[in-house]
Amino acid sequence: MVGQKEAKHACFKGLRLRFKEDIISQLPDPLICHILYHLPLQEAVKTSVLSTRWRSLWLWVPRLELNSQDFTDLNAFVSFGNMFFNSDRASCIHKLKLTITIGEIDNVASYVSSWIDAAIKRKVQHLDLHWCGVSNFFTKPLKLYNSETLVDLKLSQVLLDDATLVYLPCLKTMHLEDNWYPNEATFEKLVSSCPVLEELNLTIHQEDTKTFRLQSRSLKKLNLVRAHFHFRSSDPGVVIDAPLLCCLSIYDYASESFILNNLESNAKIDISLLFGSGFFDERKRSNVHSFLLGITRVMDMTLCANTFEIICRQYSELDLLPRFGYMSHLHVTSRISDLKWLPTFLDSCPNVKSFVLSWFCDYEKMISEEMSFPFVPQCMLSSLEYVDFKVRILGLTAEMKLIRYFIENSAILKRLTLRLVGNSARDNYTLKELLRIPRGSTNCEVVIL
């Protein structure tokens, strides 16, 4: 009896020690795969040497992130990818990310296409294909246009096939960077055939002169980038029809025309537009006019210096600005020489409550600039409550004229925020000048940062 008790005790003690030493190995395979899912690929693969049981567990992990730079050559990269996708292990792939920098694009294209096919069959939800070539594009299989499970799609420098049928019913976010589309209809169909698409990041290739038409009943957020062209064979443009769009960022220095239809009244937009190159002729005036009519209902607007100059200095001299009656927040970046146009633009924003102003700190121009404001816009008398100058104030004459203009004439201003340079002598001078300015609002607080 004593011997049996001692044997049992020794057995239990051994089990406890083994359990303490290798607690992870006691877990079921699905739970181990869940742990491996959160490890970098290299670390997950290293676990294959632990034991016979661990040898192929990493193949069950429903995530694969491959970068060709992590392999010694093309053969090693292809061999590893084939080992994962040709196995019968991962019945479902949650995320696939491929970053390819290998120069022999023709040699690797067929393999990657087959991997994407396999991922689609295994119900991939997040797909990221990034080809880092200098001059070539990566050719994508047509089958990618049809996936019942894709939720997030990222494509970079991919040569897209002509889209005859697109079916992406679950796609919510899409990032398209420097891809090449065979025709305008392909891009239009790609976006319009995603019934639940909410976010789109679009960077248009610098040599692509097509007009991009974006129509979506579900899109809420759009970030669009289009740089200067190296050459131009047509007049490019952008047309957006997205009634639920509430957040729009535009950096487009190439498109001649930019048309927004059915924009939400609570939309927030950040605009950097040139409306093409060349002189401000009748055609350009018409393009600016069409764009402005499309953004009259926005609630929050940010304008870069170039766009502010085009709208105020060039367009407003020929035509009246439309009314931005829904706008409550405005952020303008301006050149020193264009600050005199502020009353003109603010007069078209009768209900703005918050105004943020930045300008390029050309202090020589600030010293020599003759700044005058001929009238007071309606918003300063009835709605403007917060003004923030996001530049360092030196106390120069032109700066103080601008500050005085807002403090003296804003009837219901609650707070004006200034930033000083940190020089005690200049700051003291600026503060003394501020104290001499009569306030149009008895509730106005000047905040110094």
C-alpha positions as CSV (number, residue, x, y, z in Angstrom):
1,M,0.0,0.0,0.0
2,V,2.8,2.4,1.0
3,G,4.6,1.6,-2.3
4,Q,1.5,2.3,-4.4
5,K,0.9,5.6,-2.6
6,E,4.5,6.6,-3.2
7,A,4.2,5.6,-6.9
8,K,1.0,7.6,-7.4
9,H,2.5,10.6,-5.6
10,A,5.6,10.5,-7.8
11,C,3.4,10.2,-10.9
12,F,1.3,13.2,-9.9
13,K,4.4,15.1,-9.0
14,G,5.9,14.3,-12.5
15,L,2.7,15.4,-14.2
16,R,2.7,18.7,-12.3
17,L,6.3,19.4,-13.2
18,R,5.7,18.6,-16.8
19,F,2.6,20.8,-16.9
20,K,4.6,23.6,-15.4
21,E,7.4,23.2,-17.8
22,D,5.3,23.1,-21.0
23,I,1.9,24.6,-20.2
24,I,1.4,25.8,-23.8
25,S,1.7,22.2,-25.2
26,Q,-1.2,21.2,-23.0
27,L,-3.4,23.5,-25.0
28,P,-5.6,22.3,-27.9
29,D,-4.4,23.0,-31.4
30,P,-6.9,25.7,-32.2
31,L,-5.9,27.7,-29.2
32,I,-2.2,27.4,-30.0
33,C,-2.9,28.6,-33.6
34,H,-4.7,31.6,-32.1
35,I,-1.5,32.4,-30.1
36,L,0.7,31.9,-33.2
37,Y,-1.7,34.2,-35.2
38,H,-0.4,37.2,-33.1
39,L,3.3,36.4,-33.6
40,P,5.5,37.6,-36.5
41,L,5.7,35.0,-39.3
42,Q,9.3,34.2,-38.6
43,E,8.6,33.5,-34.9
44,A,5.6,31.3,-35.8
45,V,7.6,29.2,-38.2
46,K,10.4,28.8,-35.7
47,T,8.0,26.8,-33.4
48,S,8.1,24.0,-36.0
49,V,11.3,22.7,-34.5
50,L,9.9,22.2,-31.0
51,S,8.5,18.7,-31.6
52,T,6.7,16.5,-34.1
53,R,3.4,17.9,-33.1
54,W,4.5,21.5,-33.6
55,R,6.1,20.8,-37.0
56,S,3.1,21.9,-39.1
57,L,1.0,23.8,-36.6
58,W,2.0,27.2,-38.1
59,L,0.4,26.1,-41.3
60,W,-3.0,26.2,-39.5
61,V,-2.5,29.9,-38.7
62,P,-5.1,31.8,-40.8
63,R,-2.8,34.7,-41.5
64,L,0.2,35.1,-43.8
65,E,2.4,38.2,-44.3
66,L,5.1,37.6,-46.9
67,N,7.8,40.1,-47.9
68,S,10.1,39.0,-50.7
69,Q,13.0,40.9,-49.1
70,D,13.0,38.5,-46.2
71,F,14.1,35.7,-48.6
72,T,17.5,35.1,-50.1
73,D,16.2,34.7,-53.7
74,L,13.1,34.3,-55.8
75,N,13.1,30.5,-55.5
76,A,13.1,30.6,-51.7
77,F,10.2,33.1,-51.7
78,V,8.1,31.0,-54.1
79,S,8.9,27.8,-52.3
80,F,7.7,29.2,-49.0
81,G,4.5,30.5,-50.5
82,N,3.8,27.3,-52.2
83,M,4.4,25.3,-49.0
84,F,1.7,27.4,-47.3
85,F,-0.9,27.5,-50.0
86,N,-0.5,24.0,-51.3
87,S,-1.0,22.5,-47.9
88,D,-4.4,21.3,-46.8
89,R,-3.9,22.8,-43.4
90,A,-5.3,26.4,-43.4
91,S,-8.9,25.8,-44.4
92,C,-9.6,29.5,-43.8
93,I,-7.3,32.5,-44.3
94,H,-8.2,35.6,-42.3
95,K,-5.5,37.9,-43.6
96,L,-3.0,37.8,-46.5
97,K,-0.4,40.4,-47.1
98,L,2.1,40.2,-49.9
99,T,4.9,42.7,-50.4
100,I,7.0,42.0,-53.5
101,T,10.2,43.8,-54.4
102,I,11.7,41.1,-56.6
103,G,12.7,42.4,-60.0
104,E,11.6,39.4,-62.1
105,I,7.9,40.3,-62.0
106,D,7.0,37.9,-64.9
107,N,8.5,35.0,-63.0
108,V,6.7,35.5,-59.8
109,A,3.3,36.8,-61.2
110,S,1.8,33.4,-61.9
111,Y,2.7,32.0,-58.4
112,V,1.3,35.0,-56.6
113,S,-1.9,34.8,-58.8
114,S,-2.4,31.2,-57.7
115,W,-1.9,32.2,-54.1
116,I,-4.5,34.9,-54.3
117,D,-6.9,32.4,-55.9
118,A,-6.3,30.0,-53.0
119,A,-6.9,32.8,-50.5
120,I,-10.2,33.7,-52.2
121,K,-11.3,30.1,-52.0
122,R,-10.3,30.0,-48.4
123,K,-12.6,33.0,-47.6
124,V,-9.9,35.6,-47.1
125,Q,-11.2,38.8,-45.3
126,H,-8.2,41.1,-45.5
127,L,-6.0,41.2,-48.6
128,D,-3.0,43.4,-49.1
129,L,-0.9,43.2,-52.3
130,H,1.9,45.7,-52.6
131,W,4.3,45.5,-55.6
132,C,7.3,47.8,-55.0
133,G,8.6,47.9,-58.6
134,V,10.1,51.0,-60.1
135,S,8.5,51.0,-63.5
136,N,6.5,47.8,-63.8
137,F,3.0,46.9,-62.5
138,F,1.9,43.7,-61.0
139,T,-0.8,41.9,-63.0
140,K,-3.7,40.8,-60.7
141,P,-6.0,37.8,-61.5
142,L,-9.5,38.7,-62.5
143,K,-10.9,36.4,-59.9
144,L,-10.2,39.0,-57.2
145,Y,-13.2,41.0,-58.4
146,N,-15.5,38.2,-57.0
147,S,-15.2,37.5,-53.3
148,E,-18.1,37.0,-50.8
149,T,-15.8,37.4,-47.8
150,L,-13.4,40.3,-48.5
151,V,-13.8,43.1,-45.9
152,D,-10.6,45.0,-46.5
153,L,-8.7,45.3,-49.8
154,K,-5.3,47.1,-50.4
155,L,-3.7,47.2,-53.8
156,S,-0.6,49.1,-54.7
157,Q,1.0,49.3,-58.2
158,V,-1.3,46.6,-59.6
159,L,-2.3,46.5,-63.2
160,L,-6.0,45.7,-63.0
161,D,-7.9,43.6,-65.5
162,D,-11.0,44.9,-67.4
163,A,-13.9,44.3,-65.0
164,T,-16.8,42.5,-66.6
165,L,-18.4,41.4,-63.4
166,V,-17.6,42.7,-59.9
167,Y,-19.1,41.2,-56.8
168,L,-17.7,42.3,-53.4
169,P,-20.7,42.3,-51.1
170,C,-18.8,42.6,-47.8
171,L,-16.0,45.0,-48.7
172,K,-15.9,48.0,-46.3
173,T,-12.5,49.5,-46.7
174,M,-10.4,49.8,-49.9
175,H,-6.9,51.3,-50.4
176,L,-5.9,51.8,-54.1
177,E,-2.5,53.3,-54.5
178,D,-0.8,54.0,-57.9
179,N,-2.7,51.2,-59.7
180,W,-3.4,51.2,-63.4
181,Y,-6.9,50.8,-64.8
182,P,-7.5,49.7,-68.4
183,N,-10.4,52.1,-68.8
184,E,-12.6,54.5,-66.8
185,A,-15.4,52.0,-66.5
186,T,-13.2,49.5,-64.6
187,F,-12.6,51.9,-61.7
188,E,-16.2,53.1,-61.7
189,K,-17.5,49.5,-61.6
190,L,-15.0,48.5,-58.9
191,V,-16.4,51.1,-56.5
192,S,-20.0,51.1,-57.4
193,S,-20.2,47.3,-57.0
194,C,-19.3,47.4,-53.3
195,P,-22.7,47.9,-51.6
196,V,-21.3,48.4,-48.1
197,L,-18.0,50.3,-48.9
198,E,-17.5,52.9,-46.2
199,E,-13.9,54.1,-46.6
200,L,-11.8,54.6,-49.7
201,N,-8.2,55.8,-50.0
202,L,-7.3,56.5,-53.6
203,T,-3.9,57.6,-54.9
204,I,-4.0,58.1,-58.7
205,H,-0.9,57.3,-60.7
206,Q,0.9,60.4,-61.9
207,E,0.7,59.3,-65.5
208,D,-3.0,58.4,-65.4
209,T,-5.0,61.1,-67.2
210,K,-8.4,59.5,-67.0
211,T,-11.5,61.0,-65.5
212,F,-12.3,59.1,-62.3
213,R,-16.0,58.7,-61.6
214,L,-16.9,57.6,-58.1
215,Q,-20.4,56.6,-57.4
216,S,-21.3,55.0,-54.1
217,R,-24.5,54.8,-52.0
218,S,-22.6,53.8,-48.8
219,L,-19.2,55.6,-48.9
220,K,-18.5,57.8,-45.8
221,K,-14.8,58.6,-45.9
222,L,-12.7,59.4,-49.0
223,N,-9.0,60.4,-49.2
224,L,-7.9,61.3,-52.7
225,V,-4.4,62.1,-53.9
226,R,-3.4,63.1,-57.4
227,A,0.0,64.7,-58.0
228,H,1.2,66.7,-61.0
229,F,1.5,64.9,-64.4
230,H,4.7,64.4,-66.2
231,F,2.8,64.8,-69.4
232,R,-0.8,65.3,-70.4
233,S,-2.7,63.9,-73.3
234,S,-6.2,64.8,-72.1
235,D,-8.1,67.0,-69.6
236,P,-8.5,64.8,-66.5
237,G,-11.1,65.2,-63.9
238,V,-12.9,63.7,-60.9
239,V,-16.7,63.2,-60.4
240,I,-18.0,62.1,-57.0
241,D,-21.6,61.1,-56.2
242,A,-21.7,59.8,-52.7
243,P,-24.7,61.1,-50.7
244,L,-23.4,59.6,-47.3
245,L,-19.9,61.0,-47.7
246,C,-19.1,62.9,-44.5
247,C,-15.3,63.1,-44.5
248,L,-13.4,64.1,-47.7
249,S,-9.7,64.9,-48.1
250,I,-8.5,66.1,-51.5
251,Y,-4.9,66.7,-52.6
252,D,-5.2,67.0,-56.3
253,Y,-2.9,69.2,-58.3
254,A,-3.6,67.6,-61.7
255,S,-7.4,67.4,-62.3
256,E,-8.9,70.2,-64.4
257,S,-12.4,69.7,-63.0
258,F,-13.6,68.3,-59.7
259,I,-17.3,67.9,-59.3
260,L,-19.1,66.8,-56.1
261,N,-22.8,65.8,-56.2
262,N,-25.2,65.2,-53.4
263,L,-22.7,65.9,-50.6
264,E,-23.9,65.6,-47.0
265,S,-24.8,68.8,-45.1
266,N,-22.6,67.6,-42.1
267,A,-19.6,66.9,-44.3
268,K,-16.0,67.7,-43.3
269,I,-13.7,68.5,-46.2
270,D,-10.0,69.3,-46.5
271,I,-9.2,70.8,-49.9
272,S,-5.9,71.2,-51.8
273,L,-6.9,71.9,-55.5
274,L,-5.3,73.8,-58.3
275,F,-7.9,73.0,-61.0
276,G,-5.0,72.2,-63.4
277,S,-2.2,74.4,-64.6
278,G,-2.2,77.5,-66.8
279,F,-3.9,80.9,-66.6
280,F,-7.3,81.5,-65.0
281,D,-9.4,81.6,-68.1
282,E,-13.1,81.1,-68.6
283,R,-12.8,77.3,-68.6
284,K,-11.0,77.4,-65.2
285,R,-13.5,79.8,-63.8
286,S,-16.4,77.5,-64.8
287,N,-14.6,74.5,-63.2
288,V,-14.1,76.4,-59.9
289,H,-17.8,77.5,-60.1
290,S,-19.0,73.9,-60.5
291,F,-16.8,72.8,-57.6
292,L,-18.0,75.5,-55.2
293,L,-21.6,74.8,-55.9
294,G,-21.0,71.2,-54.8
295,I,-19.6,72.1,-51.4
296,T,-22.1,74.8,-50.3
297,R,-23.6,72.4,-47.7
298,V,-20.4,71.4,-45.9
299,M,-20.2,71.9,-42.2
300,D,-16.4,71.9,-41.7
301,M,-13.9,73.2,-44.3
302,T,-10.1,73.4,-44.5
303,L,-8.5,75.3,-47.4
304,C,-4.8,75.2,-48.4
305,A,-3.1,78.4,-49.5
306,N,-3.2,77.7,-53.2
307,T,-6.9,76.9,-53.2
308,F,-7.7,79.9,-51.1
309,E,-5.8,82.1,-53.6
310,I,-7.7,80.7,-56.6
311,I,-11.1,81.0,-55.0
312,C,-10.6,84.5,-53.4
313,R,-8.1,86.4,-55.5
314,Q,-8.9,84.9,-59.0
315,Y,-12.5,83.6,-58.9
316,S,-14.1,86.2,-56.7
317,E,-12.9,89.1,-58.9
318,L,-15.0,87.6,-61.7
319,D,-17.9,86.1,-59.9
320,L,-19.7,86.1,-56.6
321,L,-18.9,83.4,-54.1
322,P,-21.8,81.1,-53.3
323,R,-23.2,81.0,-49.7
324,F,-21.8,78.4,-47.4
325,G,-24.8,78.6,-45.0
326,Y,-24.2,75.3,-43.3
327,M,-20.5,75.9,-42.4
328,S,-19.7,76.2,-38.7
329,H,-15.9,75.6,-38.7
330,L,-13.4,77.0,-41.2
331,H,-9.6,76.6,-41.3
332,V,-7.7,78.6,-43.8
333,T,-4.0,78.6,-44.7
334,S,-2.9,81.7,-46.6
335,R,0.0,83.6,-48.0
336,I,0.6,87.0,-46.4
337,S,-0.4,88.8,-49.6
338,D,-3.8,87.0,-49.7
339,L,-4.9,87.8,-46.1
340,K,-6.7,90.9,-47.4
341,W,-9.2,88.5,-49.0
342,L,-10.4,87.1,-45.7
343,P,-13.5,89.4,-45.4
344,T,-14.6,88.4,-48.9
345,F,-14.5,84.7,-48.0
346,L,-15.9,85.1,-44.5
347,D,-18.8,87.1,-45.9
348,S,-19.9,83.9,-47.8
349,C,-19.9,82.0,-44.5
350,P,-22.7,83.7,-42.5
351,N,-23.0,81.1,-39.8
352,V,-19.4,80.1,-39.1
353,K,-18.7,79.8,-35.3
354,S,-15.0,78.7,-35.3
355,F,-12.2,80.1,-37.5
356,V,-8.6,78.9,-37.5
357,L,-6.0,80.9,-39.5
358,S,-2.5,79.9,-40.5
359,W,-0.2,81.8,-42.8
360,F,3.3,81.3,-44.3
361,C,5.7,83.2,-42.0
362,D,7.4,85.4,-44.4
363,Y,8.3,88.1,-41.9
364,E,9.8,90.5,-44.6
365,K,6.5,90.6,-46.3
366,M,4.7,90.9,-43.0
367,I,6.7,94.0,-42.3
368,S,6.2,95.6,-45.7
369,E,2.6,94.4,-46.4
370,E,0.0,97.1,-46.5
371,M,-2.9,95.3,-44.9
372,S,-6.4,96.7,-44.8
373,F,-9.9,95.2,-44.4
374,P,-12.6,97.3,-46.1
375,F,-15.7,95.8,-44.4
376,V,-16.9,93.5,-41.6
377,P,-18.6,90.3,-42.7
378,Q,-21.9,89.2,-41.2
379,C,-20.5,86.2,-39.4
380,M,-18.3,88.5,-37.2
381,L,-21.4,90.3,-36.1
382,S,-23.7,87.4,-35.4
383,S,-22.0,83.9,-35.2
384,L,-18.2,83.9,-34.8
385,E,-17.3,82.7,-31.3
386,Y,-13.8,81.3,-31.6
387,V,-10.7,82.5,-33.5
388,D,-7.3,80.7,-33.4
389,F,-4.2,82.1,-35.0
390,K,-1.9,79.0,-35.5
391,V,1.3,81.0,-36.1
392,R,3.9,82.6,-33.8
393,I,3.0,86.3,-33.4
394,L,6.0,88.7,-33.4
395,G,4.0,91.8,-32.8
396,L,4.6,93.3,-36.3
397,T,2.3,96.0,-37.6
398,A,0.5,93.8,-40.1
399,E,0.0,91.1,-37.5
400,M,-1.5,93.5,-35.0
401,K,-3.8,95.0,-37.6
402,L,-5.2,91.5,-38.3
403,I,-5.6,90.8,-34.6
404,R,-7.2,94.2,-34.0
405,Y,-9.6,93.6,-36.9
406,F,-11.0,90.4,-35.2
407,I,-11.0,91.7,-31.6
408,E,-12.7,95.0,-32.4
409,N,-15.3,93.8,-34.8
410,S,-16.4,90.4,-33.5
411,A,-19.5,91.1,-31.6
412,I,-20.0,87.8,-29.8
413,L,-16.4,86.5,-29.8
414,K,-15.7,84.3,-26.8
415,R,-12.1,83.3,-27.2
416,L,-9.2,84.4,-29.4
417,T,-6.1,82.2,-29.2
418,L,-2.6,83.5,-30.0
419,R,0.9,82.0,-29.9
420,L,3.8,84.2,-29.0
421,V,7.4,83.6,-30.1
422,G,8.9,83.1,-26.7
423,N,11.1,86.2,-26.8
424,S,10.5,88.2,-23.7
425,A,11.0,91.7,-25.2
426,R,8.8,91.0,-28.3
427,D,6.2,89.2,-26.2
428,N,6.0,92.1,-23.7
429,Y,5.5,94.5,-26.6
430,T,2.8,92.3,-28.2
431,L,0.9,92.0,-24.8
432,K,1.0,95.8,-24.3
433,E,-0.4,96.3,-27.8
434,L,-3.2,93.7,-27.1
435,L,-4.3,95.6,-24.0
436,R,-4.8,98.7,-26.0
437,I,-7.3,97.1,-28.4
438,P,-10.9,97.8,-27.6
439,R,-13.0,94.6,-27.6
440,G,-16.2,94.3,-29.6
441,S,-17.4,91.5,-27.3
442,T,-17.5,92.0,-23.6
443,N,-17.2,88.2,-23.2
444,C,-14.0,87.9,-25.3
445,E,-11.1,86.1,-23.7
446,V,-7.6,86.3,-25.2
447,V,-5.7,83.1,-24.6
448,I,-1.9,83.2,-25.0
449,L,-0.1,79.9,-25.7
